[in-house]
Amino acid sequence: MNSKGFTLFTALVSFVLIALAFVLIQSMIESERNSTDTIETINEQTEMQNIADLARADALQLFNIGVRNQFEIWATNQENEFYYMDQSSAMGSWDGLVKDFAAAELGGKEITDASGTSKSTEQFATAMAHYMSGIVQRSGTYSFKGYSVKLVINEENPSDLSKFQRFLQGRVVAGVGAYDDPSSATKPLLEPINCDETSCNTGTFYINLDLTNITNAEYNNLPQIVVTSHATGRVIKQPILPRGNIRLYIPLRLFKAIWHTREIARTQIFSFGTSIKSLGLGMCDTDCSVRVSPNGASKAINKSNFPGNNGKGWLCPNSQGSDAYSNSLDNVICAPGTDCPDLGYYDPSNENDMGNVLKRYIALAGTGGGSFTISPQEFDGLKLWAGTVDASQLIKGETSAIPLKKIKTCYNDSTNCPGTGFGTAYCTMVSGLSVTLEFLETRQEYKVNDSRAYDVYKIRVTDSYKKTSPASLDECNSVIKSGSIIGTPGDDEYSCEG
């Protein structure tokens, strides 16, 4: 009996041990499978991450090259006067000028030139968004070692660049604002190299696209690398731009050109602008006279000075009435010589005609025909006005017509006026000046593309002078006086009197 009990217990223990062995073996198999899966997952994740890193590095390199190329194409475009430097920016500090350049050319500043034309500048954000889109389109979706790789600008709408463009513009504006706050965590947008208030030895620069202080949501909405496993369908996503300050080196000596333009503007251009502020044609003076020179020489409009119609005189410009058409003064010859070189006649009743003649006078005065010249110079291979330059196309005046005289039409004498049909005589004056300086780059190390189509940077200096009309206009009388034979057609005499 005892013998049998011992045998059953032994069998029971054996079964338990066998069951435990099966459980242990199953656990070991499951553990091995899990370990293998984990290792495979880690290997796949690592491989996908490596592929994403490689794709990101390629995209970043293309972005870097793209920024340089876009700047070079933009800066050397012969239709583009790259920067409007006004008196406020030029006469301030160098750091202030760098900030103004960054705001004017990249940061959305409203620019108004001497002619009153305004434009908003968001070129950098626009160009970079489109360039990134070009990278995406060229790359498309491609396979690599069992994985598909694609670049995505906007997951919700792949063709919509506006979100990325707004983000870039926001970072540009933040970089412009950093100039005013030295404690700002954001880097200033542009960093000229070896340029300060007193000299500029290099003039190349860095662009700081600072992504350090953006939110997680902003970062995750940036253009991304998307890697998908063909075998498992696993997906990883990674923004193309790194989270930090992206510092892009631009080898163009733009700031060297800007620095020398500033010096020329301060010492020569603005002085010339001051000397031409009072120039004008038409009825500009306190008496009822017309200018025969932009510098101010004028003569009263009477029979002795302007003998028209067989010595019977002329009416004031813009006189109203039936006699005005054939008897108002419509041609004045500029005084010959240096006062009014090569300008000939102008119509004192035509504002556009007076403006065109005055602009021509300014161009002649600024190209050797007067008091203002800028000689060709060279700054370490950066040449100002190299070769033959038609400077008259680079020095331009802007004009505005100011109403200054009320013209009354009178009969027999200056008191017998009808009281209706008053005309207005204008003085066309200089309202602004612009000078475009052209710098030719001759050194290859300061180019992105060695075989670029153009090597010239154009920088435009502008100076504006506000002109306003007086509250009340002086009066001049266009007098139609009967001759010796009353009523005889064509026997009247005409004059312009104060």
C-alpha positions in Angstrom: 0.0 0.0 0.0 2.7 2.4 0.9 4.6 1.3 -2.1 1.7 2.2 -4.4 1.2 5.7 -2.8 4.8 6.5 -3.3 4.6 5.6 -7.0 1.5 7.8 -7.6 3.1 10.8 -5.9 6.2 10.3 -8.0 4.1 10.3 -11.2 2.3 13.4 -10.1 5.5 15.3 -9.4 6.8 14.1 -12.8 3.7 15.5 -14.6 4.1 18.9 -12.8 7.7 19.0 -13.7 6.9 18.2 -17.3 4.2 20.9 -17.4 6.6 23.5 -15.9 9.2 22.5 -18.5 6.7 23.1 -21.3 5.7 26.5 -19.8 9.4 27.4 -19.4 10.1 26.4 -23.0 7.1 28.4 -24.3 8.1 31.4 -22.3 11.6 31.1 -23.6 10.3 30.8 -27.2 8.0 33.8 -26.6 10.8 35.8 -25.0 13.1 35.0 -27.9 10.4 36.1 -30.4 9.8 39.3 -28.5 13.5 40.0 -28.3 13.9 39.3 -32.0 10.9 41.6 -32.8 12.3 44.3 -30.6 15.7 44.0 -32.2 14.1 44.1 -35.6 12.0 47.1 -34.6 15.1 48.9 -33.2 17.0 48.0 -36.3 14.2 49.2 -38.6 13.7 52.4 -36.5 17.5 53.1 -36.7 17.6 52.4 -40.4 14.6 54.6 -41.0 16.1 57.4 -38.8 19.4 57.1 -40.7 17.5 57.4 -44.0 15.6 60.4 -42.7 18.8 62.0 -41.5 20.4 61.5 -44.9 17.4 62.9 -46.7 17.3 65.8 -44.3 21.0 66.6 -44.8 20.4 66.6 -48.5 17.4 68.9 -48.3 19.2 71.3 -45.9 22.2 71.4 -48.2 19.9 72.2 -51.1 18.1 74.9 -48.9 21.5 76.4 -48.1 22.6 76.5 -51.7 19.2 77.8 -52.7 19.4 80.7 -50.3 22.8 81.7 -51.8 21.6 81.3 -55.3 18.4 83.3 -54.7 20.3 86.1 -53.2 22.8 86.2 -56.0 20.1 86.1 -58.7 18.1 88.8 -56.9 21.1 91.1 -56.1 22.5 90.9 -59.7 19.2 91.2 -61.5 19.7 94.2 -63.9 16.0 95.2 -63.5 16.4 95.4 -59.7 18.0 98.4 -57.9 18.7 96.3 -54.9 18.3 98.8 -52.1 16.7 102.3 -51.7 19.0 104.2 -49.3 17.3 107.4 -48.1 18.8 110.2 -46.2 17.4 109.0 -42.9 19.0 105.6 -43.1 22.3 106.9 -44.6 22.9 109.6 -42.0 22.2 107.3 -39.1 24.4 104.7 -37.5 25.9 101.8 -39.5 24.0 99.3 -37.3 20.8 101.2 -38.0 21.5 101.0 -41.8 22.0 97.2 -41.5 18.7 97.0 -39.8 17.0 99.2 -42.4 18.4 97.1 -45.2 17.2 93.9 -43.5 13.7 95.4 -43.0 13.6 97.0 -46.5 14.8 94.0 -48.5 13.6 91.1 -46.4 11.3 92.2 -43.6 8.2 93.6 -45.2 9.0 97.3 -44.8 6.9 99.7 -47.0 9.4 101.5 -49.3 8.4 104.7 -51.1 10.8 106.1 -53.8 11.1 109.7 -54.9 8.3 109.3 -57.4 5.9 108.2 -54.7 5.8 104.5 -55.8 5.6 102.2 -52.8 6.3 98.5 -52.4 6.2 95.9 -49.6 9.3 93.7 -49.2 8.8 90.0 -48.4 11.1 88.6 -51.0 13.1 86.3 -48.7 10.1 84.4 -47.3 8.5 84.2 -50.7 11.6 83.0 -52.5 12.5 80.5 -49.8 9.0 79.0 -49.7 9.0 78.6 -53.4 12.5 77.2 -53.4 11.6 74.6 -50.7 8.6 73.7 -52.8 11.0 73.2 -55.8 13.1 70.8 -53.7 10.0 68.8 -52.8 8.9 68.7 -56.4 12.3 67.6 -57.7 12.6 65.0 -55.0 9.1 63.5 -55.2 8.7 60.1 -53.5 11.5 57.6 -54.0 12.4 54.1 -52.7 15.5 53.3 -50.8 16.4 49.8 -49.3 12.7 48.8 -48.8 11.6 52.2 -47.6 9.8 55.1 -49.4 11.0 58.6 -48.8 9.2 61.9 -49.5 9.4 65.6 -48.6 6.2 67.2 -47.5 5.6 71.0 -47.3 2.1 70.9 -45.9 0.4 67.6 -45.0 -3.1 69.1 -45.1 -2.6 70.6 -48.6 0.7 69.7 -50.3 0.4 72.6 -52.8 -0.2 75.3 -50.2 2.9 77.3 -49.4 1.2 80.0 -47.5 1.7 78.5 -44.0 5.4 77.9 -44.5 5.8 81.4 -46.1 4.0 83.1 -43.1 6.2 81.2 -40.7 9.4 82.3 -42.5 8.2 85.9 -42.7 7.5 85.8 -38.9 11.1 84.6 -38.2 12.5 87.3 -40.6 10.5 90.0 -38.7 11.7 88.6 -35.4 15.3 88.8 -36.7 14.8 92.4 -37.7 13.3 93.3 -34.3 16.4 91.7 -32.6 18.5 94.7 -33.6 16.6 96.9 -31.2 16.9 94.5 -28.3 20.4 93.4 -27.4 19.0 91.0 -24.8 16.7 89.3 -27.3 17.2 85.5 -27.5 16.6 85.8 -31.3 19.7 86.4 -33.4 19.7 89.5 -35.6 18.7 88.6 -39.2 21.9 89.8 -41.0 25.5 89.8 -39.8 27.9 91.7 -42.1 31.5 90.4 -41.8 34.3 92.9 -40.9 32.1 96.0 -41.4 31.6 98.7 -38.8 31.0 102.4 -38.5 34.5 103.3 -39.7 35.4 100.7 -42.3 34.2 97.6 -44.3 37.1 95.3 -45.3 35.1 92.3 -46.3 31.3 92.9 -46.6 30.0 89.4 -47.0 27.4 88.4 -44.5 25.5 85.7 -42.6 21.7 85.2 -42.6 20.4 84.0 -39.2 17.2 82.1 -39.5 16.6 81.5 -35.8 14.2 78.7 -34.9 15.3 78.4 -31.3 12.3 79.9 -29.6 9.4 78.5 -31.7 6.6 76.4 -30.2 6.3 72.6 -30.6 3.3 73.2 -32.7 5.1 75.6 -35.0 8.1 73.2 -35.3 5.9 70.2 -36.1 4.2 72.1 -38.9 7.4 72.8 -40.8 8.1 70.9 -44.0 9.0 67.3 -43.1 10.8 64.2 -44.3 8.4 61.2 -44.2 9.9 57.7 -44.3 7.6 54.6 -44.7 8.6 50.9 -44.3 7.4 48.8 -47.2 7.5 45.7 -45.0 5.7 46.9 -41.8 4.1 50.1 -42.9 5.8 51.9 -40.0 6.2 55.7 -40.5 8.5 58.3 -39.1 8.4 62.0 -39.7 11.1 64.6 -39.1 11.1 68.4 -39.8 13.6 69.3 -42.5 14.9 72.5 -40.7 16.7 71.9 -37.4 15.5 73.5 -34.2 18.1 76.2 -33.5 19.8 79.0 -35.3 20.4 78.2 -39.0 23.3 80.4 -39.9 23.7 80.7 -43.7 26.9 82.2 -45.2 26.4 84.5 -48.2 29.7 85.2 -50.0 28.4 88.3 -51.8 30.1 91.6 -51.0 26.8 93.5 -50.8 27.6 95.2 -47.6 30.9 96.5 -48.9 29.0 98.1 -51.8 26.4 99.5 -49.3 29.1 100.9 -47.0 30.8 102.8 -49.8 27.4 103.9 -51.2 26.6 105.4 -47.7 29.9 107.3 -47.7 29.3 108.7 -51.2 25.7 109.6 -50.3 26.7 111.5 -47.2 29.6 113.4 -48.7 28.3 114.1 -52.2 24.8 113.0 -53.2 22.8 114.7 -50.4 24.9 117.9 -50.8 23.9 118.0 -54.5 20.3 117.4 -53.5 20.4 120.4 -51.2 21.7 122.5 -54.1 18.8 121.6 -56.4 15.9 121.9 -54.0 15.0 125.4 -55.2 15.1 124.6 -58.9 11.9 125.3 -60.7 10.3 126.3 -64.0 7.1 128.2 -64.7 5.7 130.9 -62.5 7.7 130.3 -59.3 8.4 133.8 -58.0 6.6 136.5 -56.1 6.0 138.6 -59.1 4.0 137.6 -62.2 7.0 136.4 -64.2 8.1 133.2 -65.8 11.5 131.6 -65.2 14.0 131.4 -68.1 16.4 129.4 -65.9 15.7 126.6 -63.3 18.1 128.5 -61.0 15.7 131.3 -60.7 16.3 133.9 -63.5 12.9 135.2 -64.6 11.5 138.0 -66.8 8.1 139.6 -66.6 5.8 138.6 -69.4 5.3 141.8 -71.4 5.6 143.0 -74.9 9.3 144.0 -74.5 10.5 140.7 -73.1 8.2 138.4 -75.0 7.1 140.2 -78.2 4.6 138.0 -79.8 2.0 138.7 -82.5 4.1 141.4 -84.0 5.2 142.9 -80.7 1.7 143.0 -79.1 2.7 140.7 -76.1 1.4 137.5 -74.5 -1.2 136.6 -71.9 -0.2 134.7 -68.7 0.2 130.9 -69.0 -3.1 129.1 -68.4 -5.3 132.1 -69.1 -9.0 131.3 -69.6 -11.2 132.7 -72.3 -11.6 132.8 -76.1 -8.4 134.8 -76.6 -6.3 132.4 -74.4 -5.9 129.7 -77.0 -4.0 131.8 -79.5 -2.5 134.5 -77.2 -1.3 132.8 -74.0 2.4 132.3 -73.6 3.2 128.7 -74.7 7.0 128.8 -75.3 9.8 130.1 -73.2 13.4 129.6 -74.2 15.8 128.7 -71.3 18.7 131.1 -71.0 21.7 129.8 -72.9 24.9 128.7 -71.3 25.6 127.0 -68.0 22.3 128.2 -66.5 20.1 126.1 -68.8 22.4 123.9 -71.0 20.9 122.3 -74.1 17.3 122.5 -72.9 15.8 124.8 -75.5 12.1 125.8 -75.2 9.5 124.7 -72.6 5.8 125.3 -72.3 5.0 127.1 -69.1 1.4 126.0 -69.2 2.2 122.3 -69.5 3.3 120.7 -66.2 4.6 117.5 -67.8 6.7 119.5 -70.3 8.2 121.6 -67.5 8.9 118.4 -65.4 10.7 116.7 -68.3 12.9 119.8 -69.0 13.7 120.1 -65.3 14.7 116.4 -65.1 16.9 116.8 -68.1 18.6 119.8 -66.4 19.2 117.7 -63.2 20.7 114.8 -65.2 23.0 117.2 -67.1 24.0 119.0 -63.9 24.9 115.6 -62.4 27.0 114.2 -65.3 29.7 116.9 -65.8 27.4 119.6 -67.1 27.2 121.2 -63.7 28.4 120.9 -60.1 28.0 117.2 -59.4 30.1 114.2 -60.5 30.9 110.8 -59.0 34.1 109.4 -60.5 34.7 105.6 -61.1 36.5 104.0 -58.2 37.7 100.5 -57.1 37.5 99.0 -53.7 39.6 95.8 -53.6 38.2 94.5 -56.9 34.7 95.9 -56.4 34.5 98.6 -59.0 32.1 101.5 -59.0 31.0 102.4 -62.5 33.5 100.3 -64.3 33.7 100.8 -68.0 31.4 103.0 -70.0 28.4 104.2 -67.9 25.6 106.4 -69.2 25.4 108.3 -65.9 22.5 110.4 -67.1 20.4 107.3 -66.8 21.6 106.7 -63.3 21.0 110.3 -61.9 17.3 111.2 -61.9 15.3 114.0 -60.6 11.6 113.8 -59.6 9.4 116.8 -59.9 6.0 118.0 -58.7 3.8 120.8 -60.1 2.7 123.3 -57.4 -0.2 125.8 -58.1 1.2 129.2 -57.2 -0.8 131.8 -59.2 -4.4 132.6 -59.9 -4.8 134.0 -63.4 -7.6 136.5 -64.0 -8.6 137.5 -67.5 -9.1 141.3 -67.7 -10.1 143.7 -70.5 -8.6 147.2 -71.1 -6.9 147.3 -67.7 -6.2 145.2 -64.6 -9.4 146.3 -62.9 -11.9 145.3 -65.6 -12.0 141.6 -64.9 -15.1 139.4 -65.4 -14.6 137.4 -62.2 -15.1 134.0 -63.8 -13.0 131.6 -65.7 -9.9 131.9 -63.5 -6.9 129.9 -64.6 -4.1 128.5 -62.5 -0.4 128.9 -63.2 2.1 126.3 -61.8 5.6 126.2 -60.7 7.2 122.8 -61.4 9.9 122.1 -58.8 12.3 119.4 -57.8 10.6 117.0 -55.4 13.3 114.4 -55.1 16.6 113.0 -56.4 17.8 109.4 -57.0 21.3 108.2 -57.9 21.9 104.6 -58.8 25.4 103.4 -58.1 26.6 100.3 -59.9 29.3 98.1 -58.4 31.0 95.4 -60.6 32.4 92.3 -58.7 35.6 91.1 -60.3 36.8 88.5 -57.7 35.6 84.9 -58.1 35.7 84.0 -54.4 32.8 86.5 -53.8 30.5 84.8 -56.2 28.1 81.8 -55.7 27.9 81.0 -59.4 31.2 81.6 -61.2 29.5 81.9 -64.5 26.6 84.1 -63.4 25.0 86.2 -66.1 25.6 89.6 -64.4 28.2 90.8 -61.9 26.8 94.2 -61.1 25.0 95.3 -57.9 22.8 98.3 -58.2 22.1 100.4 -55.1 19.8 103.4 -55.3 20.2 106.5 -53.1 17.0 108.6 -52.8 16.4 112.0 -51.4 12.9 113.5 -51.2 11.7 117.1 -50.6 8.1 117.7 -49.7 6.5 120.5 -51.7 3.2 122.1 -50.6 1.0 124.8 -52.2 0.4 128.1 -50.3 -2.9 128.5 -48.5 -3.9 131.3 -50.9 -2.6 131.9 -54.4 -1.2 135.2 -55.6 -3.1 136.8 -58.4 -1.9 137.7 -61.9 -3.8 139.6 -64.5 -4.0 138.6 -68.2 -4.9 142.0 -69.7 -6.4 142.2 -73.2 -6.1 145.9 -74.2 -7.7 147.3 -77.3 -5.4 148.9 -79.9 -5.7 152.3 -81.6 -8.4 151.1 -84.0 -11.1 149.9 -81.7 -12.8 146.7 -82.8 -10.4 145.9 -85.5 -9.7 142.1 -85.5 -6.2 141.2 -84.4 -5.5 144.8 -83.2 -5.5 143.9 -79.5 -2.5 144.1 -77.2 -1.7 141.4 -74.5 0.2 141.4 -71.2 0.6 139.6 -67.9 0.7 142.0 -65.0 0.9 141.8 -61.2 
